[in-house]
Amino acid sequence: MEHTTTDVLVIGSGAAGLAAAVYASQQDADVLVIDKGAFGKSGSTVGAVQIAGIGPWSVPEDSPTAYGKDIYESGRGLSVPSLIGALTTDIEKRLREMNEWGLKLDQNEAKEVAVSLTSGHTIPRSISAKKGKSGLGLLQTLTKAAKKKDCLTRWSDVITLELLKQNGRVCGAVVYDLRENKPYFIQSKTVILAAGGIGQLYSITSNPVQATGDGFSLGLGVGASLIDMEQLQFYPVSLMKPASLDGLCMSFYHLGKLYNAQGERFMERYEPETLENTTRDKLSIAIGKEIAAGHCSSNRSVWLDARDQLEAIQSYFPHEYSLCLNRGVDLTAECAEVGPAAHFIMGGIQINSDASTDVPGLYAAGETSGGLHGGNRLGNNALSECLVFGARAGEAAASFSKETMLENQPVLPDHAESLLEKLSTSAKGSLRPLDIKNNIRNIMDNYLNVIRTTEGLNKADKKLEKIEAAFDDVSITNPEDSYSREVLDFIEASHMLRTAKVITAAANIRKESRGAHYNNDFPAQNPDASHTCVTSSNGLLQCTLCPVRGE
């Protein structure tokens, strides 16, 4: 197997991965960034509309303390204080650097930075770039910065099978080049996981095709602790039709009114004071209950009426308005069919304030990491998290690499060896890799959606065990083809299965309803908050409850 070496290996080239790579390279570390898609153009960052943050645009009453209080209260007691402190302390500096590197913020009619209020925030602090295409603007800014660094190497169309570990330390990865159709060893002094989220574990999601839970699976494989993986944010108001737009987030839902099949503005029952302008967990659960009760369309949707707020929508969310209109959804004349779509996972690999994990040499940033958002992510904090913890991960990993030597080439991990063997021998099975993916989605849709039950979680666990056995019956046609969709599906399916099992185990051990996790059998929230913690030993999951820590 061919191999290459680097100081810092970054897996993922969204905002978190690019930030990590750029800030690591500023310390003269050799950095290799890999992405299973196109460098700087894949992942969830592209679709992000706004970014929350503090800066010269802030109102007088805003501050790191006020910002942190909003995050903590939104997190339902699960947000780690040191991570909140890191975000609220660093965000102004990081946004200023992005501005210096070329990111231009959108302005209002007075030629000042346009600031808006987002659900869950008590103070207006959401800004945007490129007329509501903030994620795209941030990617372009970071990509431009990355291309200026001679010590930063980019490698697209390569997916990671497993991380390498030697003498208790992470030391690289086994990857598969989809273009050349062959595996590689990458030896590195440190690894930063910034591989995004898990939306593709569900049939309707706001996430792109790359969001298959790879980072969580890779972290689990080398002994990292995953916390609060049951805390999955469903974007409450997402288009359900037309099919070409299903999962599209309606960012302006707080300006509209939601109605059920009986024509009732049902949020008057659930949140009479705030109505639709509430946090995403509360809104998703309310909509989920209406759908479960049958108060919905045949498409399992409710209706969003935004007709009396069109001027504000066209001003602050022009991209979404135009996209809807171009696909036949005229918000000036009709209500849109909407419902919850898999959007963001608050849980993830447990990190410290410098983005390090409990496994030496391993760092995580962005959606792959856990601990900041707790039980509910505030709107527009995703890009903020990517910037702050991407930068911290890059700086910490570069520093660690200077004190570390590359060792002898490690042994190929059993999991990676098994995947490579199946890629070369699986020609006679009855299942296609896409069948495995769809079976996982069916389980997650049915048993780990917005409203959950203990019986459903137990069924999910048993069904996922059967899927694991089904991997022996997979057939990959023409595995030698360049850019084989089936090869990619097969490797992704292995990550999806691992991650789905972790989410199920975490959901089963949380005997309460907290944040985005709602179990119909345990509808109340316990007095004391605890993290769910999942690790893996010899391929077996170990799930416990652990205290919320300050660091």
VOTI-452624 format. One record per residue (C-alpha): x, y, z. Coordinates in steps of 0.5 Angstrom, whole numbers, plus 500, padded with zeros to 3 digits. Example, Ala and Ser with C-alpha at 12.3 -4.5 7.8 and 13.67 -1.06 7.14 Angstrom:
residues 2
c1 | c2 | c3
525 | 491 | 516
527 | 498 | 514
END
This chain:
residues 551
c1 | c2 | c3
500 | 500 | 500
503 | 507 | 498
504 | 512 | 504
505 | 519 | 505
507 | 523 | 511
505 | 530 | 514
505 | 534 | 521
498 | 535 | 521
492 | 531 | 517
485 | 535 | 517
480 | 531 | 515
474 | 535 | 512
475 | 542 | 508
468 | 545 | 510
469 | 552 | 515
472 | 548 | 521
477 | 544 | 517
479 | 550 | 512
480 | 554 | 519
484 | 549 | 522
488 | 548 | 516
490 | 555 | 515
491 | 556 | 522
496 | 550 | 523
500 | 552 | 517
501 | 559 | 520
505 | 556 | 525
509 | 553 | 519
507 | 546 | 520
506 | 541 | 514
499 | 540 | 513
495 | 535 | 509
487 | 537 | 508
483 | 531 | 505
476 | 531 | 503
472 | 526 | 500
468 | 531 | 495
471 | 537 | 492
476 | 541 | 496
473 | 547 | 499
466 | 546 | 496
463 | 540 | 499
459 | 539 | 506
454 | 543 | 510
458 | 550 | 510
456 | 552 | 503
448 | 553 | 505
449 | 557 | 511
445 | 563 | 511
448 | 567 | 517
453 | 567 | 523
452 | 569 | 530
458 | 574 | 533
460 | 580 | 537
463 | 586 | 533
463 | 593 | 532
456 | 592 | 530
454 | 589 | 536
448 | 593 | 540
451 | 596 | 547
448 | 591 | 551
451 | 585 | 548
457 | 582 | 551
461 | 575 | 551
457 | 574 | 558
450 | 576 | 555
452 | 571 | 549
454 | 566 | 553
448 | 566 | 557
444 | 565 | 551
448 | 559 | 549
448 | 556 | 556
440 | 557 | 557
439 | 554 | 550
443 | 548 | 551
439 | 545 | 557
444 | 544 | 562
449 | 540 | 557
453 | 546 | 554
460 | 546 | 557
462 | 552 | 560
469 | 552 | 558
467 | 551 | 551
462 | 557 | 551
467 | 561 | 554
472 | 560 | 548
467 | 561 | 543
464 | 568 | 546
471 | 570 | 547
474 | 568 | 540
469 | 570 | 535
470 | 577 | 535
477 | 576 | 533
476 | 571 | 528
471 | 575 | 525
475 | 581 | 524
481 | 576 | 521
476 | 574 | 516
474 | 581 | 514
482 | 582 | 513
482 | 576 | 509
477 | 579 | 504
470 | 577 | 507
465 | 583 | 506
459 | 583 | 511
452 | 585 | 508
450 | 592 | 510
443 | 595 | 511
441 | 602 | 507
445 | 606 | 512
451 | 602 | 510
452 | 599 | 516
453 | 592 | 518
446 | 589 | 518
444 | 585 | 524
438 | 581 | 525
435 | 577 | 531
435 | 570 | 531
430 | 565 | 535
433 | 563 | 542
438 | 569 | 542
435 | 575 | 546
440 | 580 | 543
440 | 581 | 535
447 | 579 | 533
446 | 575 | 527
450 | 578 | 521
451 | 575 | 514
456 | 576 | 507
454 | 575 | 500
447 | 577 | 501
445 | 571 | 505
450 | 566 | 503
455 | 567 | 509
457 | 560 | 508
459 | 560 | 501
463 | 567 | 503
467 | 564 | 509
469 | 558 | 504
471 | 562 | 499
475 | 567 | 504
478 | 561 | 507
480 | 557 | 501
484 | 563 | 498
488 | 564 | 505
489 | 556 | 504
492 | 556 | 497
497 | 562 | 499
500 | 557 | 504
506 | 553 | 501
506 | 548 | 507
499 | 546 | 506
497 | 540 | 501
490 | 539 | 498
487 | 532 | 496
480 | 531 | 494
476 | 525 | 493
479 | 521 | 498
475 | 518 | 504
478 | 515 | 510
477 | 508 | 512
480 | 508 | 519
485 | 512 | 523
491 | 509 | 525
493 | 509 | 533
500 | 507 | 536
503 | 507 | 543
496 | 510 | 545
497 | 516 | 540
493 | 517 | 534
498 | 517 | 528
495 | 518 | 521
489 | 514 | 517
488 | 509 | 512
484 | 512 | 506
481 | 510 | 499
483 | 515 | 493
476 | 514 | 489
479 | 517 | 483
485 | 512 | 483
481 | 507 | 486
486 | 505 | 491
488 | 505 | 499
494 | 509 | 502
497 | 510 | 509
497 | 517 | 511
502 | 518 | 517
501 | 524 | 521
503 | 527 | 528
496 | 529 | 529
489 | 529 | 526
484 | 534 | 526
477 | 531 | 525
472 | 536 | 521
468 | 531 | 517
461 | 534 | 519
455 | 531 | 521
450 | 526 | 520
444 | 528 | 516
444 | 523 | 511
442 | 518 | 516
435 | 520 | 515
431 | 520 | 508
429 | 528 | 509
435 | 533 | 511
438 | 539 | 510
445 | 536 | 509
449 | 535 | 503
450 | 528 | 501
457 | 528 | 504
454 | 528 | 511
454 | 521 | 513
457 | 521 | 520
464 | 519 | 518
468 | 523 | 523
464 | 520 | 529
465 | 513 | 527
473 | 515 | 526
473 | 518 | 533
470 | 512 | 536
474 | 507 | 532
481 | 510 | 536
477 | 510 | 543
475 | 517 | 543
469 | 519 | 547
462 | 521 | 544
458 | 525 | 548
450 | 527 | 548
449 | 523 | 541
442 | 523 | 542
441 | 530 | 541
440 | 531 | 534
437 | 538 | 532
431 | 537 | 527
430 | 544 | 523
423 | 545 | 525
421 | 549 | 519
424 | 545 | 513
420 | 545 | 506
417 | 538 | 505
415 | 539 | 497
416 | 540 | 492
421 | 534 | 492
427 | 538 | 489
427 | 542 | 495
425 | 538 | 501
429 | 539 | 507
431 | 546 | 505
431 | 550 | 511
426 | 556 | 512
430 | 561 | 516
425 | 566 | 517
420 | 561 | 520
420 | 566 | 526
417 | 571 | 522
411 | 567 | 520
405 | 563 | 523
404 | 555 | 523
398 | 552 | 522
396 | 545 | 522
390 | 541 | 518
385 | 544 | 523
387 | 551 | 521
389 | 552 | 528
395 | 556 | 530
398 | 551 | 534
404 | 554 | 537
399 | 558 | 541
398 | 552 | 545
405 | 550 | 546
409 | 557 | 547
404 | 562 | 548
409 | 567 | 549
414 | 566 | 544
409 | 563 | 539
414 | 561 | 533
419 | 565 | 535
422 | 560 | 540
428 | 555 | 540
429 | 550 | 535
428 | 544 | 540
421 | 546 | 542
419 | 548 | 535
421 | 541 | 533
417 | 537 | 538
411 | 541 | 538
411 | 540 | 530
412 | 533 | 531
407 | 532 | 536
402 | 535 | 531
404 | 530 | 526
404 | 524 | 531
397 | 526 | 532
395 | 526 | 525
394 | 534 | 525
398 | 534 | 518
397 | 534 | 511
398 | 527 | 507
405 | 529 | 506
406 | 529 | 514
407 | 536 | 514
404 | 543 | 517
403 | 550 | 514
407 | 556 | 514
404 | 562 | 512
409 | 568 | 511
405 | 572 | 507
404 | 578 | 512
412 | 579 | 512
414 | 578 | 505
418 | 585 | 505
422 | 583 | 511
423 | 576 | 508
425 | 579 | 501
430 | 584 | 505
434 | 579 | 510
433 | 572 | 506
433 | 574 | 499
436 | 567 | 497
431 | 563 | 500
425 | 567 | 497
428 | 567 | 490
429 | 559 | 491
422 | 558 | 493
419 | 562 | 487
424 | 559 | 482
421 | 552 | 484
414 | 553 | 484
413 | 556 | 491
410 | 563 | 491
410 | 565 | 498
406 | 571 | 496
400 | 567 | 494
400 | 561 | 498
403 | 557 | 505
408 | 552 | 504
408 | 545 | 507
413 | 544 | 512
416 | 540 | 517
422 | 538 | 521
428 | 535 | 517
435 | 532 | 520
439 | 538 | 521
445 | 538 | 526
448 | 534 | 531
449 | 537 | 538
453 | 531 | 540
460 | 529 | 538
467 | 527 | 540
468 | 530 | 547
473 | 536 | 546
477 | 541 | 551
477 | 548 | 550
483 | 547 | 545
479 | 542 | 541
483 | 536 | 543
480 | 530 | 545
482 | 525 | 550
486 | 521 | 545
493 | 524 | 544
494 | 527 | 538
487 | 527 | 536
483 | 534 | 535
476 | 535 | 533
472 | 541 | 530
466 | 544 | 528
460 | 539 | 528
464 | 533 | 529
465 | 535 | 536
461 | 535 | 542
460 | 539 | 548
458 | 547 | 546
451 | 546 | 544
448 | 541 | 549
441 | 540 | 548
440 | 545 | 543
444 | 549 | 538
442 | 557 | 537
441 | 559 | 530
447 | 561 | 526
452 | 559 | 531
454 | 553 | 527
459 | 558 | 523
461 | 561 | 529
463 | 554 | 532
467 | 552 | 526
471 | 559 | 526
473 | 559 | 533
474 | 551 | 534
477 | 550 | 527
482 | 555 | 529
484 | 553 | 536
484 | 546 | 533
489 | 548 | 528
494 | 552 | 533
494 | 546 | 538
495 | 541 | 533
501 | 544 | 530
504 | 546 | 537
503 | 538 | 539
506 | 536 | 532
513 | 540 | 534
514 | 536 | 540
512 | 529 | 536
516 | 525 | 532
513 | 520 | 526
514 | 513 | 528
515 | 506 | 524
509 | 505 | 520
503 | 502 | 524
499 | 496 | 523
493 | 496 | 518
487 | 496 | 523
482 | 490 | 523
476 | 495 | 521
480 | 498 | 515
483 | 491 | 513
476 | 488 | 513
473 | 494 | 509
479 | 493 | 504
478 | 485 | 503
470 | 486 | 502
472 | 491 | 497
476 | 486 | 493
471 | 480 | 494
464 | 482 | 494
462 | 481 | 487
456 | 475 | 489
452 | 478 | 495
445 | 480 | 494
445 | 487 | 497
447 | 493 | 494
451 | 498 | 498
445 | 503 | 497
440 | 498 | 500
444 | 498 | 506
444 | 506 | 507
437 | 506 | 505
435 | 501 | 511
439 | 505 | 516
435 | 511 | 514
429 | 507 | 514
430 | 505 | 522
432 | 512 | 523
426 | 515 | 520
422 | 511 | 524
425 | 510 | 531
430 | 516 | 532
426 | 522 | 529
423 | 528 | 533
418 | 524 | 538
422 | 517 | 540
419 | 511 | 545
423 | 506 | 549
420 | 501 | 545
422 | 504 | 538
429 | 505 | 541
430 | 497 | 542
427 | 496 | 536
432 | 500 | 532
438 | 497 | 536
436 | 490 | 534
435 | 492 | 527
441 | 495 | 526
445 | 489 | 529
442 | 485 | 523
444 | 490 | 518
451 | 489 | 521
451 | 482 | 519
448 | 484 | 512
455 | 487 | 510
457 | 480 | 509
452 | 480 | 503
454 | 486 | 500
455 | 486 | 492
459 | 491 | 489
459 | 491 | 481
466 | 494 | 478
469 | 496 | 484
475 | 497 | 480
472 | 503 | 476
474 | 510 | 478
470 | 514 | 482
465 | 508 | 483
459 | 510 | 487
458 | 504 | 490
465 | 504 | 493
463 | 510 | 496
457 | 508 | 498
460 | 502 | 502
465 | 506 | 506
460 | 511 | 508
455 | 506 | 510
460 | 503 | 514
461 | 509 | 518
453 | 511 | 518
452 | 504 | 521
457 | 505 | 527
454 | 512 | 528
447 | 510 | 528
448 | 505 | 533
452 | 510 | 538
446 | 515 | 537
441 | 509 | 539
445 | 507 | 545
445 | 514 | 547
438 | 515 | 546
436 | 509 | 550
440 | 511 | 556
437 | 518 | 557
431 | 516 | 561
428 | 523 | 560
426 | 529 | 555
432 | 534 | 555
433 | 539 | 549
432 | 536 | 542
431 | 529 | 545
424 | 527 | 547
422 | 520 | 549
414 | 519 | 550
415 | 515 | 555
420 | 520 | 559
417 | 526 | 558
419 | 530 | 564
426 | 533 | 564
430 | 530 | 570
433 | 535 | 576
440 | 534 | 574
443 | 534 | 568
448 | 529 | 565
452 | 527 | 559
451 | 521 | 555
458 | 518 | 554
459 | 513 | 549
466 | 509 | 547
468 | 503 | 544
472 | 497 | 546
474 | 491 | 542
468 | 493 | 537
463 | 493 | 543
459 | 500 | 545
460 | 502 | 552
455 | 507 | 554
454 | 511 | 561
452 | 517 | 564
457 | 522 | 566
457 | 529 | 569
457 | 536 | 566
464 | 539 | 567
467 | 546 | 567
473 | 545 | 563
END
